[in-house]
Amino acid sequence: MRAGGKGTGGKGPGKGVGARGKGAGASASGRGGRPPAAGAPRGKRPSHDERRRAAARPAEGEARTPRPARPIQPKEAPKPTRAEVKAETAEVLSTGVQQLVVTPDENEMRIDRFLEARFPQLSFSHIQRIVRKGELRVDGKRADSKDRLATGQTVRIPPLKLEKQAERPRSAKADADTIGFLRSITLYEDDDVMVLNKPAGLAVQGGSGTTRHVDKMLEALTGKDGQKPRLVHRLDKDTAGCLVIAKSRFAAATLAKTFRSRSARKVYWALVYHVPRVKQGRISTYLAREEAYDGDQRMAVAQHGEEGAMHAVTYYAVVETAAQKLAWLSLKPVTGRTHQLRAHAAHIGHPIIGDPKYFDIENWELPGGIQNKLHLLARRIVIPHPRGKGTIDVSAPLPPHMRQSWNLLGFEDERYDPIVDAPDE
């Protein structure tokens, strides 16, 4: 056995005789190297990789060989935006009759909403006019604006005079103000659904001369994918209360089926003329549109089989009364016809206070302190969540003019509402 620990027989350099290191026989510049020139910096010997890279560098004055350029991959043409598609479609439609095929995303969409989505330049009255005149056909047949479309159906569109919308930059401040307003009237919200407390006097959709409405305001909430929240049902302009909004395409389709299948339970509150003799009852009639002398639309009770007549059912219950002159009614519509509650209340002889279309009691004076505004509130909405996450149950407070009337008449809005026991069909 060799002694001396890490000597000449060891695996690594040691401190014994013959070991290379900083001892005798070793140069200051490293293994077998020449001493550095005077004034040269002393340092560590470059590694093998460093020497190889240095050798690869071109000498001074020598041209550098350019690296071969990577082949440029051709970029895919960007897909047209929805706005560009609509603009192109509008330009084509103005030249003549066209046939549009219903896409899967448009399956079960109402005809009027189909037109609104395809042609945002069209006014509501224009849509109703071309449908009423029979200029729009679905698979060659006349259709009503409320009819549902199916994937693959062909919709015949007549030549349309579409007004070009001026491309104005969106105002960040205006959008922020709109979003702030919508948030201030939001009663419920999650990833799929919003329920707004719509004020009385605010239109839900645009029309002739109507530029400020909920549908327009929802554009401020348009996401990065270009999708904006969508209306799934309507309230009259002068009706306050719960308005359901779908925040996704899936939620819109699911909620549309919910309202169509009458799975949504709705409760309205109204202040009406005099007190119904029957405290709880059911109103069942047929309603049809009629044109008023001023060109405005209203609904009238019709007979079964008449053109445009649709069955309408409403349950009502008297909650409280005021000196047999006024009554607080709770109403549960089973169907969802235009102006259904207002027309039904007038039909039984108890029109809603402040209703400019259906209040027809002659020589009746409005009690002092009660404002001449429509006293109708969409009080409560109960719907199954579109993704099966339980039930959405939301109630809206009384609007200011109805709160004033309730306080004046001594009505307590926290009392039991008997309409909850009414059937849902």
KAWO-V466017 format. One record per residue. N is the residue number from 1. OMEGA is omega in degrees with one decimal (* if undefined). D_FIRST is the distance of its C-alpha to the first C-alpha in Angstrom with 1 decimal. Layout:
N OMEGA D_FIRST
N OMEGA D_FIRST
//
This chain:
1 179.2 0.0
2 178.5 3.8
3 175.0 6.4
4 176.9 9.8
5 -178.0 10.4
6 179.8 12.6
7 -176.1 12.1
8 179.2 12.7
9 179.9 10.2
10 -179.3 11.9
11 -176.0 14.8
12 178.3 17.4
13 -179.3 18.5
14 -178.3 17.1
15 -177.3 18.5
16 -177.9 16.3
17 178.3 17.5
18 178.8 18.8
19 178.0 19.2
20 -180.0 22.7
21 -177.4 24.8
22 -178.8 27.3
23 -176.3 25.7
24 178.0 26.6
25 -180.0 27.4
26 179.9 28.3
27 -178.0 32.0
28 -175.7 34.0
29 179.0 35.3
30 -172.9 32.2
31 173.8 30.1
32 -175.9 31.8
33 174.8 35.2
34 177.8 38.0
35 -179.2 38.9
36 178.1 41.6
37 -179.3 45.2
38 178.2 46.8
39 179.8 48.1
40 -178.9 46.1
41 176.5 44.6
42 -179.6 40.9
43 -176.9 39.4
44 178.8 36.8
45 -180.0 36.4
46 179.9 38.5
47 -180.0 36.9
48 179.9 37.3
49 179.8 40.1
50 178.1 41.9
51 179.5 41.8
52 178.9 43.2
53 179.2 46.0
54 179.7 46.9
55 -178.3 47.1
56 179.8 49.4
57 178.1 51.8
58 178.2 54.8
59 -178.3 55.1
60 -179.0 57.8
61 -178.8 61.2
62 -177.9 59.9
63 178.3 61.7
64 178.4 59.8
65 -177.9 59.9
66 176.5 61.6
67 178.3 60.0
68 -178.0 62.0
69 176.8 64.3
70 179.1 63.8
71 -179.1 66.7
72 179.8 69.1
73 179.3 69.7
74 179.9 73.5
75 177.2 74.3
76 178.6 76.4
77 -178.9 79.9
78 179.1 80.3
79 179.5 82.3
80 178.1 85.8
81 178.9 86.3
82 179.6 88.8
83 179.4 91.1
84 178.2 91.0
85 -179.9 91.7
86 180.0 94.7
87 178.7 96.0
88 179.2 95.9
89 179.9 97.5
90 -179.9 100.2
91 179.3 101.0
92 -175.8 101.4
93 -178.0 103.5
94 -177.0 106.0
95 -179.6 107.0
96 -179.2 108.1
97 179.5 107.6
98 177.5 104.0
99 -179.7 102.3
100 -179.5 99.2
101 -178.9 96.8
102 -179.2 95.5
103 177.2 91.7
104 179.2 89.6
105 -177.9 89.1
106 -180.0 92.9
107 179.0 93.4
108 176.1 96.0
109 176.2 96.7
110 -176.0 100.3
111 -178.4 102.3
112 178.9 103.1
113 174.0 99.5
114 179.4 98.5
115 178.6 100.9
116 -178.6 99.7
117 -178.3 96.1
118 -174.4 96.9
119 -177.8 99.5
120 178.6 99.0
121 -177.8 101.9
122 175.3 104.4
123 179.4 106.3
124 -179.1 106.8
125 178.2 110.5
126 178.6 109.9
127 -179.2 107.6
128 -177.0 110.3
129 -177.5 113.0
130 176.4 111.4
131 -177.3 110.6
132 -179.7 114.1
133 179.5 115.8
134 179.9 113.8
135 176.9 112.2
136 -179.7 108.8
137 175.3 108.2
138 -174.9 105.3
139 175.5 105.2
140 -176.8 108.8
141 175.1 110.1
142 -177.7 111.3
143 175.8 109.0
144 -177.2 109.2
145 -178.5 106.9
146 178.0 105.3
147 -178.7 104.6
148 178.7 100.9
149 177.8 99.3
150 179.9 96.9
151 177.8 94.1
152 178.2 95.5
153 180.0 99.1
154 -178.9 100.9
155 178.0 102.7
156 -178.7 105.5
157 177.9 105.7
158 174.9 108.9
159 -176.4 108.9
160 173.1 107.8
161 -175.9 108.7
162 177.3 105.5
163 178.6 105.4
164 -179.7 102.5
165 179.6 100.4
166 178.7 99.7
167 179.8 96.0
168 179.0 95.7
169 179.3 92.3
170 179.0 91.5
171 -179.7 91.9
172 -179.7 88.8
173 179.8 91.0
174 178.0 93.5
175 -180.0 90.7
176 178.1 89.2
177 179.7 92.7
178 179.3 93.3
179 178.1 89.9
180 178.2 90.6
181 -179.9 94.0
182 178.3 92.6
183 -177.5 90.0
184 -179.5 92.7
185 -179.8 94.7
186 178.6 91.7
187 -178.3 92.1
188 176.8 89.0
189 168.1 86.2
190 -175.7 83.0
191 -174.4 81.2
192 -169.3 84.1
193 167.8 87.3
194 170.9 89.3
195 -177.8 92.5
196 171.5 94.7
197 -175.1 97.6
198 177.9 100.0
199 172.6 102.6
200 179.8 106.3
201 178.3 107.6
202 -179.8 104.3
203 177.0 104.6
204 179.2 101.9
205 179.0 102.5
206 177.9 104.2
207 179.8 107.8
208 178.7 110.8
209 179.9 110.4
210 -178.8 107.4
211 178.7 104.4
212 -178.8 102.6
213 -174.7 101.3
214 -177.3 98.2
215 178.1 97.2
216 -179.3 97.1
217 -177.7 95.2
218 177.1 92.5
219 178.9 91.5
220 179.5 89.9
221 179.5 87.3
222 -178.6 86.4
223 -179.9 82.7
224 179.1 80.3
225 178.7 81.0
226 -179.0 84.7
227 176.8 85.8
228 175.6 88.2
229 -172.7 89.3
230 173.9 92.2
231 176.4 95.4
232 171.6 95.8
233 -173.0 99.2
234 167.8 102.0
235 175.1 104.1
236 -179.0 107.4
237 -175.5 107.4
238 177.2 109.3
239 178.4 107.3
240 170.0 104.5
241 -168.1 101.4
242 176.8 98.5
243 -175.6 97.5
244 179.6 94.5
245 175.7 92.3
246 -177.7 89.5
247 179.4 86.5
248 179.2 85.1
249 179.3 86.6
250 -179.9 85.4
251 -179.9 87.0
252 -179.6 90.2
253 -178.3 90.5
254 -179.4 89.8
255 176.8 92.1
256 177.1 94.9
257 179.4 94.8
258 180.0 94.8
259 -178.9 98.0
260 -179.1 99.6
261 179.2 99.0
262 176.5 100.4
263 177.3 97.2
264 177.5 97.5
265 -176.5 99.5
266 176.9 101.5
267 178.5 103.7
268 172.3 106.2
269 -179.9 108.3
270 171.3 111.8
271 -172.6 114.8
272 178.4 118.0
273 178.6 121.7
274 -173.0 123.4
275 177.1 121.9
276 179.7 121.6
277 175.7 123.8
278 -171.7 121.0
279 175.2 118.1
280 -177.0 115.5
281 -178.3 116.0
282 178.2 115.0
283 -178.6 116.3
284 -179.9 116.2
285 167.5 117.9
286 -179.9 117.4
287 177.8 116.8
288 179.0 117.5
289 171.5 117.4
290 -179.3 120.6
291 177.7 121.3
292 -178.2 123.0
293 -179.5 125.7
294 179.6 123.4
295 179.5 120.9
296 -178.7 118.5
297 170.9 117.1
298 -178.7 117.7
299 179.2 117.4
300 177.0 120.5
301 -176.7 121.0
302 178.1 121.7
303 177.5 122.7
304 -179.6 120.4
305 176.6 120.6
306 -178.7 121.5
307 178.0 119.6
308 -178.2 116.4
309 -179.5 117.0
310 -177.3 113.8
311 -179.7 113.5
312 -177.9 112.4
313 178.4 111.8
314 170.2 111.4
315 178.3 111.2
316 175.7 112.4
317 176.2 112.8
318 179.8 114.7
319 -178.5 112.4
320 -178.1 114.9
321 177.2 118.3
322 175.1 120.3
323 178.9 124.0
324 179.8 124.4
325 -180.0 124.2
326 178.6 120.5
327 173.3 117.8
328 179.0 114.1
329 168.9 113.0
330 -172.0 109.6
331 176.6 109.3
332 177.9 107.0
333 175.2 107.4
334 174.1 106.4
335 -177.2 107.0
336 -179.3 106.2
337 177.6 109.3
338 177.9 110.2
339 -173.2 112.1
340 -176.1 112.1
341 -178.7 112.3
342 179.0 114.8
343 -179.8 117.1
344 178.7 116.8
345 178.1 117.6
346 -177.5 120.7
347 -179.9 121.7
348 175.5 122.0
349 -179.2 124.0
350 -178.2 121.4
351 -177.8 120.0
352 -179.9 117.1
353 176.9 118.0
354 -179.3 117.6
355 -176.6 117.3
356 -176.9 119.0
357 -168.8 119.2
358 177.7 120.3
359 -173.0 121.9
360 178.0 125.6
361 -177.3 127.4
362 175.0 130.5
363 178.2 131.7
364 -179.1 128.6
365 179.5 127.4
366 179.0 123.8
367 -179.6 123.4
368 178.9 122.7
369 178.6 119.1
370 -176.8 117.9
371 180.0 116.7
372 176.9 118.0
373 -178.7 114.7
374 -179.5 113.5
375 179.9 112.4
376 -177.1 109.9
377 169.7 106.2
378 -167.5 103.5
379 -171.0 102.3
380 175.4 99.5
381 178.4 97.4
382 -178.1 95.3
383 172.7 93.2
384 179.8 90.2
385 -176.8 87.1
386 178.7 86.6
387 176.1 83.0
388 -178.6 83.9
389 177.6 82.6
390 -175.1 85.5
391 174.0 88.8
392 -177.5 89.8
393 -172.9 92.7
394 176.1 94.0
395 179.5 97.2
396 177.3 98.9
397 176.4 100.8
398 174.6 104.5
399 -174.0 105.2
400 -176.1 107.0
401 177.3 110.5
402 175.7 110.1
403 178.5 108.5
404 179.8 111.6
405 179.3 113.9
406 179.0 111.9
407 -179.1 112.1
408 -176.8 115.8
409 178.4 116.6
410 177.9 114.4
411 177.0 112.1
412 -172.9 108.7
413 178.5 106.2
414 -175.8 103.8
415 -177.4 106.2
416 179.3 105.7
417 -175.1 106.2
418 -176.4 108.1
419 -178.6 107.3
420 -180.0 103.9
421 -179.0 105.6
422 178.4 107.3
423 178.7 106.2
424 179.2 103.8
425 * 106.0
//
